[in-house]
């Protein structure tokens, strides 16, 4: 008999606990924000008193709160909800939409568009500086690509930011230039464009504070069943936005932060990032530094292994990457690495292996994310080196990262310089799981679909969510539903150092819970995208969602 009644009890439900010792139950009791009972509806009656809130699930399903362990909260809100959408499938359509954006731009000296991408429009190389200047001649123009790795700018903006033929490429980025004149073409990649994108959000006529963006985005994410997130590329401003909300009791989310560093500043930034960990707050933690090991395939910046097995072009030398890992460990941080090419994955794994030869690191939870390619010989090393594989399971859908109707990303990639053999090796998620790698999962919103139920379905079928008459893109990489739910709950909680307090429904853990309208383990997997979140709870408190 409990010493005092529960504050809240769920009964008559299908409780999927993600606890191997008790996979299913019917009822859960909660007191002071923690789970105090998991079992049958008959048994939970002993925990119900006059003041207990009783929720009759009526056969609905209760799960641990969903965790998105790769998301960009402020950018998702800003880019997808507040900028002018110029996504297009021809260059002329893009120019037309950009002209409309110029007409509807807010007062001020900026025009900003978002959404161009090479998978939608493979002829984006035809975009010219002269045409951009003709559309927006007197104001500063920035067009941010769907993946945020490329920014197109006009002459006015290049002058404002002092970008000339004599401006060197920054570490971790590239300024595209006319091969004859060496004049900038207006195309900036990775670190060369990041400061422009940052200025759009913080200093343009479109500007919004991080606090405001988080305050808008997080209830929306709560409404998808998300109770924890890892913001995968933050700076001081984004951190302050989270902490301001948290200090006022207005942050209904557990947040882990990965602070971005670059080849020219990691030595000075890592100690400063570590020092921030002394600033305690209830729901915000700093666990990682974010490292871009390479760029994206579509920009020609993926670090692919050469025929001799050696890594190719990356943003760090092997010596620098080794030092990044050592410094992170020295200051009690883990690395969280953007890794597209198999050369990037090998470089980071080699750096972790070098660190392990020096000393063990039981608190390290080094993570590689994206993992578009991993050499077969490197796949077992994730388990051997205790490196987490953070997957975007939704990327197994043919149109997950763009493309017109009928598009298949693997087919398009196979037809390019990669070739069919390497294209079919993309996203070896099942192979990593089978080799014993610890998996976590996240959406990579703003870039791709933030809805976890869409992503989970795509990760199981390798088809676009809701499409049944489509050939699976990478069926050999798809994972079963149970694995994907675990990657979005206990696997992600482990990555974020939270596995003792959340990620499963167990006595003693925080009551981070989500009620959904269907048992996703009983419906056809092609119907998982139909999942609707009915209620979301963080530490036993029902959240307001929108």
N, C-alpha and C positions, 0 to 999 in steps of 0.2 A: 504494500500500500504506500503511495507517495506521501511525503511529508506535507506537501501542499498541492492544491490543484494546479493543473497546467493553465497557462494563459490562453493557449489555443490548441485545438485538436482537429486533425483531419481524420475522417473515417469513410468507410465504404468506397475506397478507391483502389486503383492499381498503382502501387508505389514501387517505382524502379529505383533502387537505392544506390547502384554502382558500388555496392559493398559485396565482395565475393562471399563473405560469411553468411550473408542474408540478402540475396539478390532481390527478392520481392517481399512486399508486405501489403497490408490493407490500410494501415492507420499510422499516424505520427502525432506525438504530443510535443509541445514547445513551451518552455518557461524561461523568462528573462533572455529571450533571443536565442536560446540553445535548445537542441533536440534532447528530450529526456526519455522518449520512448519510441520504438519502432516495432510494430507487430500487427496483431489482428484487431479488427473492429471491436470484438468482444473484450479484448484485454484493455483497449484504450479507455473503456468506460471508467476504469478505476482512477483515471487521471482527470476526469471531468468533474468540475464543481460548478456552483451557481454562477460564478463570474467567468467561466471558461468560454471562449468563443469557439463554437463547434462548426466546422465546415464540412458539410456532407458532400463528398466528391461525386456521388451518384455515378460511380463507375468511371469517372474521369481519371486521368493519369497525373501523378505527382512525380517530379524529377528533381534532382539537385539543380540549383541555378546554373544556367549556361555561362561558360567563360569564353570570352573572345581574347585569345592570347596573341593576337596580332591585329591591331586596329589603330587608326589615326583619328581620334574622336573629333578634334576641332576641324581638321581638314575635311573629314567626311561631311560635317555640318556645313562648312563654308563653301567647299567646292561644289557639292551636289545640290545644295539648297539655296545658295545665295549668289552664285555667279551665273553669268549668261552661258547657256549650253550651246556649244558650237559643234557638237558631234555630227559628223557628216560622212557620206560615202563617196563623194567626189570632191575635188579641189574647188570647183566652182560653187558647189553647195556650201562648202565651208566659208568661202569668201562672202557668199550671200548672207549666211547666218552672222558672220562677223560684222557686216554692214548693219544688220539689224541690231546687233549688240551696241554698236556705236551710237545708233539713234536712241536706244533705250537706256544708255548708261546714266548712272546717277550724276548729279552736278559735280564738277571737278575736272581735273586734267588727266584722268585715267579712263581707259577702256580695257576691260578684262573679259576674256572668254575662257571657257574650260571644256575639255572633252575631245580634242583632236587625238587620234591615235592611228598608228600605222596598220593595225589589224582591221580597222574600219575602212581606212583609206590608204592603201599602200603607195599612193603617189604623192604623199606629203613632201617628198623631196622636191616636188615641183613648185612648192610655195616659195615665192620670191620676196625679197625685202622691198623691191620697188612696188609690188602689188600691195603689200601691207602698208607702206607709206601712202599709197594712193587712197586706201580705205580710211586710214586714220592718220592724216598728215600733221596735225598740230597738237594732238594729245599723246600721252604716253600709252602705248599699246602693249599688252602682254596676253599671250594665249598659252595657257598651261595645259600640257598634255594630260590625258586620262590617268597616266601613271605617275605624274609629277616629276618625271625624270627629264623632261624636255620643256623648254619655254621658248616660244617664238616672240620676238620683240621688234618694234619698229626703230627707225633711226633716232627719233626723239627720245625714246627710253634708253637706247644705247648711249646717247650723249649724256643723259642724266646720270648714268652709272659709269661713265668714263670707260666704255668698252670700245677700243680702237684696234687697229691692226697690230699695234705694239703691246697690247694687253696679253700677258702670258696665260696659258691655260692654268686654272687653279688646280692644286692637288685634289684628285677625286672628281675632276670634271673636264669639260671640253667646250671650247668656243669653235663652232664650225666656221670655216673660212673659204673664200673663193680661191681655188687652186692657182689661178693666174695672178691675182692681185694681192692675195692674203688678207683682203678686207673681210671683216665679219659679215656673215650672211644673215644674221639675226636669229640664228638657232643656237641655243645654249643648252648644254646637257649636264645633268647631275649638278655637282658643286658650282658650276658656272652659272646655273640658273636658280639655285636655291635661294640666294639672297633676293632675287627679283620676286620669287613666289612669297618669300617672307614679307617683303615690303608691301605686296598686294594686300596681305591679310592685316598688317599692322599699321601701315602708313598711307594707304591709298584712300580714295573716296569710297571704296567698298569695305573699308576696315571694320573689324569687329574684335572685341576683346576676347581673349581665351576663356575668361570666366563666362561671358555671355554665350559663346559657342558651346562650351561644355554644359551649361545650364539648359540649353535647348536640346542638345543631342542625347544626353544621358537618359532622360525619361523616355525618349523614343527607343533607345536601346533596351531599357527595362521592359518596354512593351513587347520586345522580341524574346523576352525571357532571360536576358543577360544581366547577371548580378556582379560579375567581375570582369575586368579587362586589363590587358597589357598594352599601354600606348607605346608603340614600337619606334618612335623617333621624336623625342621631345627636346626642348630647350628650356631656358630659365623662365621664359614667358608662359609657356604651356604648363610648366610645373606650378607656377604661381596661380594660374587659373584654377587648377584642381585644389590647391591648398586653401585658396580663398573660400571656395565653396565648402570645403571640409570643415574649416574653422567655424563656419556659421551653421554647421549641421545640415547643410543643403547638398551633400554629395551622396546620393543613394547608389553607391557603387564601390566595390573594392578595386583599387587602382594600383597597378605596378607600372613603373616608368623605366624606359630605356633611353638614356641620354645619348644623343648623337655626338660622335667625334669624327675627325677627319685626319688624314695623314700629316697635315701640317700643325695640328693642335692637340693630338691625343696626349702628349707628354704633360702638357700644362693642364688640360681639362680633367683628366682622370682623377688626380688628387682633389680638385675642386668639386667634382661630382660626388666623390666619396664623402667629402666634408658635409655635404647636404644631408646625409643620412642622419645627422644629429638633430635635424628639424623634424621632430616627431609630429605626426598627425594620425587621426583615427583610421582613415581609410586609404591613405596614400603611402606607398613605399617605393624606394629606389633600389632596384636590384641589378640593373644591367646598364652596360654601355652599348650603344648601337653602332655597329661598324658596317660600312658598305664595302664589301670585299671586291665587288665588281659592279658593272652596270647591267642593263637589260639587253637581251638578245636583239630586240627590234632596233636598238641604237648601235648595234655592232660593238657593244662594250662588255658582253659576257666573257668571263675568263674561262676559256675552254682548254682542255688538255691538248697538247700537241701530239704528234705521232710518236714522239719519244717518251710520252707519259709525263712530261714536265708541264706545269701550269703555264698559261700564256699571259696575256695582258690582264693585269689587275690594278687596283688602286693602291695596293701596298706591296712592297717587296716582302719576301719571306722573312727577312730579318725584322722588318717593321711589324709584321703580323705576330711574330714570336714575342716581340716586346709588348705589343698591345695586350696579349693574353697574360703575360707575366705581370704587367702593371695592374691590370684589372684584378688579378688574384691577390696581389700585394695589398691592395686597398679594399679587399672584401667584396668585390663586384664580379659579376659574370659577364661574358661577352654574348651579345645577341647579334648575329651576323647575317646580313643580306647576302645570300649566296645563290647565284643563278647558274653559272657554269660549273662543270665538274672540276675545272682547275681551281675555282674559288673554294669549293668544298674541300679539295685536297689540301690547299694551302692552310686553311683554318684547322683541319684535323692534324696536319703536321705541326702546327703551332701548339695545339693542345698536347700532342704527344711529347713535344720538346719540353713543355712545362712539367709534364708528369715525370720526366726523367730527372727533374730537379727536385720536385717535392710533391707529395699528394695534396689534394685540395678537396676534402670531403664536403665542403659547403658550396663548391662550384656547381653551377647548373648552366654551363655553356650551352648555347642554343644556335643552331643553324636554321634559318628560315627560308622559305620558298623551295629550295632544293629542286630546281627544274632539271638539273642533271647531277648525278652522282656516279662516279665510276664504279662498276660492279665490285672491284677489289676494295673500294673504300666503304661500301655499305656495312660490312661487319664491324668497322672501326667505331661506329657510333656507340654500339654496346660496349666495346672494349674500352673506350675512352670516357664512357658515361656522358656523352654529348646528346642533347635532346634534339629530335627532329621536329621542328615546328612546321606543320603542313597547312596549306590552304586547300582543303579537300574540294572546295567548290571549283577549283581550277581544272578538275577532271572533266568538266562540261565543255563541249566544243566551242561555245560562244562565251565562255566565262570572262575572257579578257577582250571582248569586242568581236567585231566581224559582222558582215551583212547576213541576211537570212541565208541559211544553207551552209554557213561557214564552218569549217572544222580546223581548229588551230594546228593540230598535228599535221594534217594534210598540207596546209599552207606552209608550215615550217619545213616539211619534207621536200617541198618543191623549191625551197631556197637553198642557201649555201650549206645548211646543216646536213641535208640529205635524209633519205627515209630511214636508214638504219639508226642514226642518232636520234632522229625525231621520235621514233617509237620507244626510246629509252627515257623519255621525259617523265618527270614526276613519279619516281619509283617508290611510291608510298607503301604499297603492299610489300615490296621487297625489303624496305627498311623495317617494317613491322615483323616480317618473317625472320629477319636476322636479329631480332631482339632489341631493336632500337626503342627507346621510350618516346612515344608520340604525344605531342600537344597540337592543338589546331586553332586557327583563327582565320578571319575573313579577309584581312587586308583592305577593309573599307578605309578610305574613300575610293580605292581603285576598283574593288570588286564587291560583289553582293554581300551586304551586311546581315542578311537574314540567315540565321544559322540553320533553319529548317530547309531552306533551299540548298544551302551548301552541303548539308549532310546527305540529302537525297542525291545530289550530283556526285558526291564522293562515293556513293554506293552503286549508282547506275552508270556513271561516266556519260550521262546524257544531260541535256539542258533540263532543268526542273520542269515537270509537267509534260514533257515531250516523250511519248512512248514509241513513236514510229521512226526513231532516229538510231542510226548505228552508233554504238558506244565508241567514244574516242580512244580511250586507253583502258579497255576492260581488264587487262592484266595488272593495272595499278590500283583498281578500285578496291575498297575495303568494305567489310561487313558493317552493318548498322551498329552493333554493339561496340566495335572498335572505335567507330567515329564518335559515338556518344561519350565513351570514356575519354577520348582525346579532347573533347569539349568540356569535360567536367574534371575528373580526378587527375587526368594527365596534364591539363592546363594548370590546375591548382598546384601540382607538384612543381611545374616549371616556375611558378610564381612564389614558391616557398610557402604556400598556403594549404598544403595537403592535410595538415593536422586540424584545420578549422573549417574547411569547406571542400567542395568537390564530390561529396557523397552524403547520403542520408544515414547518419550513424549517431548513436547516443554520444553526447558531449560536443558535437560539432555545432557550428552556427547554423541557424535555420535559414539558409539561403535556398529558396525553393521556388519552383515554377509549376503551375497547374496548366495543363494543356487539354485540348478538346478531344484528343484521340490517342489510342495506344499505338505509338509508332511501330511497335514490334509486332503488332497484329495486322495492321493494314498493309496493303500492297505498297512496296517501297516507293513506287511511282506516285504515291499519294502523301508522302511525308511533307512535301511542300504545302499541303493543305492545312498543316498544323497551325492552330490559333492559340495564342497565349491568353488564358483567362485571368490569371492572377500571378503576380510576381512578389516574392518576399525577400527582404534582406535582413538577416538577423531577427527574423520573426516579425518584421514590420512590413505590412502590405504597402507596396509602392504605388504612387500615382503615376500613371503612364499616359503617353500620348504619341 
